[in-house]
């Protein structure tokens, strides 16, 4: 089975032979390389006609042959959709024992990009609502002159492993691996990281280890794992009640919002405490959120006590009233994305 980077925001599924591309788009060259124990399998897609909106409301479905790369035991099939004029490469990277799937958005030609941005998804329970959002953010940052890499953690999305394999300690290592991959792919001199929800907590923890960044954007970060789990469990109960799943309203210890939650994973989530971490290696940290929370103010205070310049940016979006308060759609109205791009915009050169 091969899976594609889904265009509808749902969890990646078995890949189709249909790629959705802007009218006149062109499929580029296939690249497959191996270095030592590292294997990179990539399909480059170059789109050269337009103009088209970033939300890709104008597109044409084209029937194309199945595209596969064979590197020994490694096979990859990918179809990617992106806006006009963008250069995108989908690839596997990391060790052959634990491959990670990523999408590299190369800065537009002529921008002389020297700065890369790594995007860290939220946890798997919130992945679906953020997938399209991250694709849009990646395109905006790419147009602003940044090289961007977004990737799936081990055991999630198109990366190796199943739903019971991944956990926060492994995902923190994945952040560092992805940062190293972006530096190698783009040859950038400096790096910033944007992490959302649990991804923000993972990125912050990685920066207390070996990862050094210029700007760390914590987007509605998980500060305390216990609070995070409580929020997800409350959402799980509401959804089960709405679906009349009375037998599941009390919750299941080994599952949360339809995804496996093994005991080791739960324990590691409960151990997440951003306030207890040592000083992160970041020149600047920006906490971006739609609403003020006491935990965000406490996190800012803690980071400032480490002498790390830290801002808390509250971004309100009126779109929430127009979409029945659906947070994902409100975010797609751009306000938060524009703020993040603004925070990183001056660093592309």
C-alpha positions as semicolon CSV with decimal commas, in nm:
position;residue;x (nm);y (nm);z (nm)
1;X;0,000;0,000;0,000
2;X;0,115;0,352;-0,072
3;X;-0,036;0,667;0,070
4;X;-0,043;1,023;-0,053
5;X;-0,037;1,361;0,114
6;X;-0,414;1,408;0,127
7;X;-0,576;1,709;-0,030
8;X;-0,882;1,697;0,195
9;X;-0,701;1,729;0,528
10;X;-0,793;1,375;0,639
11;X;-0,544;1,117;0,758
12;X;-0,336;1,000;0,461
13;X;-0,490;0,701;0,289
14;X;-0,402;0,467;0,003
15;X;-0,258;0,677;-0,275
16;X;-0,448;0,738;-0,594
17;X;-0,308;0,770;-0,944
18;X;-0,476;1,109;-0,968
19;X;-0,281;1,419;-0,871
20;X;-0,457;1,751;-0,831
21;X;-0,252;2,027;-0,990
22;X;-0,324;2,383;-1,106
23;X;-0,414;2,396;-1,473
24;X;-0,096;2,374;-1,678
25;X;0,112;2,236;-1,390
26;X;0,401;2,009;-1,477
27;X;0,540;1,702;-1,302
28;X;0,914;1,740;-1,250
29;X;1,203;1,500;-1,223
30;X;1,230;1,202;-0,993
31;X;1,529;1,194;-0,761
32;X;1,644;0,895;-0,560
33;X;1,966;0,894;-0,359
34;X;2,127;0,697;-0,079
35;X;2,404;0,814;0,154
36;X;2,539;0,564;0,408
37;X;2,248;0,455;0,628
38;X;2,043;0,756;0,518
39;X;1,801;0,711;0,232
40;X;1,623;0,992;0,055
41;X;1,346;0,915;-0,192
42;X;1,190;1,219;-0,350
43;X;0,958;1,334;-0,622
44;X;1,001;1,695;-0,728
45;X;0,697;1,881;-0,860
46;X;0,742;2,211;-1,040
47;X;0,433;2,418;-1,117
48;X;0,481;2,705;-1,356
49;X;0,149;2,858;-1,457
50;X;-0,117;3,065;-1,288
51;X;-0,205;3,280;-1,111
52;X;-0,399;3,084;-0,848
53;X;-0,515;3,153;-0,494
54;X;-0,317;3,006;-0,208
55;X;-0,619;2,807;-0,101
56;X;-0,613;2,638;-0,442
57;X;-0,978;2,706;-0,517
58;X;-0,890;2,700;-0,888
59;X;-0,744;2,370;-0,999
60;X;-0,775;2,102;-1,263
61;X;-0,768;1,729;-1,198
62;X;-0,519;1,556;-1,424
63;X;-0,479;1,184;-1,478
64;X;-0,110;1,097;-1,448
65;X;0,081;0,768;-1,434
66;X;0,168;0,629;-1,093
67;X;0,505;0,766;-0,983
68;X;0,726;0,542;-0,771
69;X;1,090;0,547;-0,669
70;X;1,263;0,223;-0,579
71;X;1,575;0,246;-0,358
72;X;1,637;-0,110;-0,251
73;X;1,371;-0,182;0,008
74;X;1,238;0,174;-0,011
75;X;0,942;0,259;-0,230
76;X;0,770;0,593;-0,246
77;X;0,462;0,716;-0,424
78;X;0,351;1,075;-0,386
79;X;0,119;1,328;-0,539
80;X;0,135;1,685;-0,416
81;X;-0,086;1,985;-0,476
82;X;0,051;2,337;-0,446
83;X;0,007;2,682;-0,589
84;X;0,149;2,828;-0,906
85;X;0,522;2,879;-0,926
86;X;0,611;2,677;-0,616
87;X;0,883;2,415;-0,607
88;X;0,789;2,127;-0,377
89;X;0,967;1,799;-0,302
90;X;0,812;1,511;-0,109
91;X;1,063;1,274;0,048
92;X;1,150;1,017;0,308
93;X;1,450;1,094;0,529
94;X;1,621;0,970;0,844
95;X;1,752;0,621;0,917
96;X;1,636;0,326;0,712
97;X;1,499;0,170;1,031
98;X;1,274;0,469;1,107
99;X;1,198;0,674;0,797
100;X;1,016;1,003;0,827
101;X;0,801;1,152;0,554
102;X;0,847;1,520;0,478
103;X;0,757;1,786;0,224
104;X;1,021;2,045;0,134
105;X;0,895;2,378;0,002
106;X;1,195;2,535;-0,168
107;X;1,221;2,913;-0,161
108;X;1,133;3,078;-0,490
109;X;1,420;3,117;-0,733
110;X;1,600;3,448;-0,700
111;X;1,526;3,500;-0,330
112;X;1,872;3,385;-0,219
113;X;1,721;3,220;0,087
114;X;1,957;3,171;0,379
115;X;1,694;3,093;0,641
116;X;1,485;2,781;0,686
117;X;1,163;2,723;0,874
118;X;1,067;2,387;1,021
119;X;0,696;2,324;1,084
120;X;0,598;2,085;1,364
121;X;0,244;1,947;1,349
122;X;0,024;1,908;1,658
123;X;-0,042;1,563;1,803
124;X;-0,224;1,302;1,598
125;X;-0,560;1,378;1,763
126;X;-0,542;1,732;1,620
127;X;-0,357;1,652;1,299
128;X;-0,658;1,649;1,066
129;X;-0,767;1,999;1,160
130;X;-0,415;2,135;1,107
131;X;-0,302;1,959;0,789
132;X;-0,445;2,201;0,534
133;X;-0,350;2,487;0,761
134;X;0,018;2,384;0,761
135;X;0,017;2,343;0,385
136;X;-0,109;2,695;0,350
137;X;0,141;2,834;0,599
138;X;0,425;2,654;0,420
139;X;0,324;2,814;0,090
140;X;0,306;3,159;0,247
141;X;0,650;3,122;0,404
142;X;0,788;2,985;0,076
143;X;0,661;3,290;-0,110
144;X;0,822;3,509;0,156
145;X;1,161;3,360;0,064
146;X;1,203;3,081;0,320
147;X;1,292;2,718;0,266
148;X;1,030;2,521;0,458
149;X;1,006;2,160;0,573
150;X;0,696;2,002;0,724
151;X;0,701;1,638;0,828
152;X;0,511;1,355;0,994
153;X;0,630;1,218;1,328
154;X;0,720;0,851;1,363
155;X;0,405;0,639;1,368
156;X;0,188;0,915;1,219
157;X;0,089;1,021;0,870
158;X;0,314;0,877;0,600
159;X;0,615;0,814;0,824
160;X;0,716;0,462;0,925
161;X;0,549;0,295;1,221
162;X;0,192;0,246;1,334
163;X;-0,025;0,435;1,579
164;X;0,116;0,258;1,884
165;X;0,483;0,315;1,797
166;X;0,519;0,689;1,846
167;X;0,541;0,885;2,170
168;X;0,667;1,231;2,275
169;X;1,030;1,132;2,342
170;X;1,061;0,982;1,994
171;X;0,883;1,278;1,837
172;X;1,124;1,520;2,006
173;X;1,409;1,330;1,840
174;X;1,218;1,357;1,511
175;X;1,216;1,738;1,543
176;X;1,596;1,740;1,566
177;X;1,623;1,496;1,273
178;X;1,395;1,712;1,059
179;X;1,593;2,027;1,146
180;X;1,915;1,857;1,036
181;X;1,746;1,742;0,715
182;X;1,628;2,093;0,632
183;X;1,978;2,233;0,684
184;X;2,117;1,968;0,449
185;X;1,845;2,006;0,186
186;X;1,851;2,383;0,166
187;X;2,199;2,471;0,286
188;X;2,046;2,743;0,502
189;X;2,258;2,937;0,750
190;X;1,993;2,985;1,015
191;X;1,677;2,807;1,121
192;X;1,348;2,891;1,290
193;X;1,082;2,651;1,411
194;X;0,703;2,684;1,425
195;X;0,525;2,431;1,645
196;X;0,152;2,403;1,704
197;X;-0,005;2,265;2,024
198;X;0,185;1,946;2,115
199;X;0,426;2,023;1,830
200;X;0,516;2,345;2,011
201;X;0,596;2,151;2,328
202;X;0,812;1,908;2,130
203;X;0,996;2,192;1,954
204;X;1,058;2,372;2,284
205;X;1,197;2,056;2,439
206;X;1,420;1,993;2,136
207;X;1,560;2,345;2,177
208;X;1,663;2,262;2,534
209;X;1,878;1,983;2,392
210;X;2,093;2,014;2,079
211;X;1,871;2,221;1,851
212;X;1,963;2,589;1,813
213;X;1,721;2,826;1,641
214;X;1,684;3,193;1,568
215;X;1,311;3,223;1,634
216;X;1,086;2,967;1,801
217;X;0,715;3,024;1,739
218;X;0,494;2,844;1,992
219;X;0,146;2,835;1,845
220;X;-0,112;2,772;2,116
221;X;0,146;2,556;2,293
222;X;0,075;2,267;2,525
223;X;0,224;2,388;2,853
224;X;0,110;2,108;3,085
225;X;0,043;1,760;2,955
226;X;-0,225;1,693;3,216
227;X;-0,428;1,995;3,098
228;X;-0,381;1,889;2,737
229;X;-0,509;1,537;2,803
230;X;-0,806;1,675;2,996
231;X;-0,899;1,896;2,700
232;X;-0,880;1,607;2,455
233;X;-1,076;1,376;2,684
234;X;-1,350;1,639;2,723
235;X;-1,369;1,672;2,345
236;X;-1,381;1,294;2,313
237;X;-1,678;1,278;2,553
238;X;-1,865;1,550;2,365
239;X;-1,813;1,376;2,031
240;X;-1,922;1,039;2,166
241;X;-2,232;1,200;2,316
242;X;-2,314;1,372;1,986
243;X;-2,274;1,042;1,802
244;X;-2,485;0,861;2,064
245;X;-2,196;0,634;2,159
246;X;-2,319;0,599;2,516
247;X;-2,084;0,309;2,586
248;X;-1,782;0,530;2,514
249;X;-1,881;0,849;2,697
250;X;-1,676;0,742;2,997
251;X;-1,370;0,713;2,772
252;X;-1,124;0,432;2,706
253;X;-0,777;0,435;2,851
254;X;-0,616;0,290;2,539
255;X;-0,784;0,519;2,285
256;X;-0,848;0,891;2,249
257;X;-1,051;1,058;1,972
258;X;-1,025;0,742;1,765
259;X;-0,645;0,706;1,791
260;X;-0,449;0,455;2,000
261;X;-0,315;0,585;2,330
262;X;-0,090;0,316;2,481
263;X;-0,003;0,347;2,854
264;X;0,356;0,457;2,779
265;X;0,228;0,732;2,549
266;X;-0,020;0,852;2,812
267;X;0,250;0,860;3,081
268;X;0,480;1,066;2,862
269;X;0,202;1,312;2,781
270;X;0,128;1,352;3,152
271;X;0,498;1,426;3,207
272;X;0,497;1,720;2,964
273;X;0,573;2,036;3,162
274;X;0,710;2,329;2,965
275;X;0,754;2,529;3,284
276;X;1,010;2,279;3,417
277;X;1,239;2,279;3,113
278;X;1,588;2,432;3,117
279;X;1,680;2,731;2,903
280;X;1,600;2,676;2,532
281;X;1,861;2,762;2,270
282;X;1,658;3,026;2,087
283;X;1,742;3,388;2,019
284;X;1,374;3,482;2,041
285;X;1,049;3,306;2,130
286;X;0,701;3,414;2,022
287;X;0,388;3,263;2,174
288;X;0,098;3,304;1,930
289;X;-0,257;3,238;2,045
290;X;-0,615;3,336;1,976
291;X;-0,705;3,380;2,342
292;X;-0,519;3,463;2,661
293;X;-0,456;3,174;2,898
294;X;-0,289;3,181;3,234
295;X;-0,056;2,903;3,122
296;X;0,073;3,117;2,833
297;X;0,153;3,405;3,066
298;X;0,328;3,167;3,306
299;X;0,530;3,019;3,019
300;X;0,635;3,364;2,901
301;X;0,745;3,451;3,254
302;X;0,942;3,130;3,282
303;X;1,119;3,186;2,951
304;X;1,199;3,545;3,040
305;X;1,349;3,421;3,367
306;X;1,594;3,229;3,146
307;X;1,684;3,560;2,976
308;X;1,519;3,454;2,648
309;X;1,334;3,745;2,482
310;X;0,972;3,628;2,467
311;X;0,656;3,785;2,326
312;X;0,293;3,681;2,369
313;X;0,094;3,777;2,059
314;X;-0,286;3,747;2,081
315;X;-0,448;3,728;1,738
316;X;-0,824;3,772;1,720
317;X;-1,015;3,665;1,413
318;X;-1,374;3,771;1,341
319;X;-1,414;3,473;1,109
320;X;-1,509;3,259;1,407
321;X;-1,849;3,431;1,425
322;X;-1,907;3,363;1,057
323;X;-1,830;2,991;1,075
324;X;-2,025;2,891;1,381
325;X;-1,718;2,913;1,599
326;X;-1,533;2,636;1,417
327;X;-1,173;2,700;1,505
328;X;-1,021;2,531;1,201
329;X;-1,216;2,745;0,957
330;X;-1,147;3,059;1,156
331;X;-0,776;2,989;1,135
332;X;-0,799;2,942;0,762
333;X;-0,909;3,308;0,742
334;X;-0,539;3,389;0,762
335;X;-0,498;3,616;1,066
336;X;-0,281;3,379;1,268
337;X;-0,086;3,268;0,959
338;X;-0,017;3,627;0,861
339;X;0,113;3,699;1,210
340;X;0,350;3,402;1,199
341;X;0,482;3,496;0,856
342;X;0,527;3,853;0,981
343;X;0,733;3,729;1,277
344;X;0,964;3,539;1,041
345;X;0,942;3,763;0,736
346;X;1,257;3,967;0,789
347;X;1,478;3,659;0,826
348;X;1,472;3,523;0,472
349;X;1,785;3,702;0,355
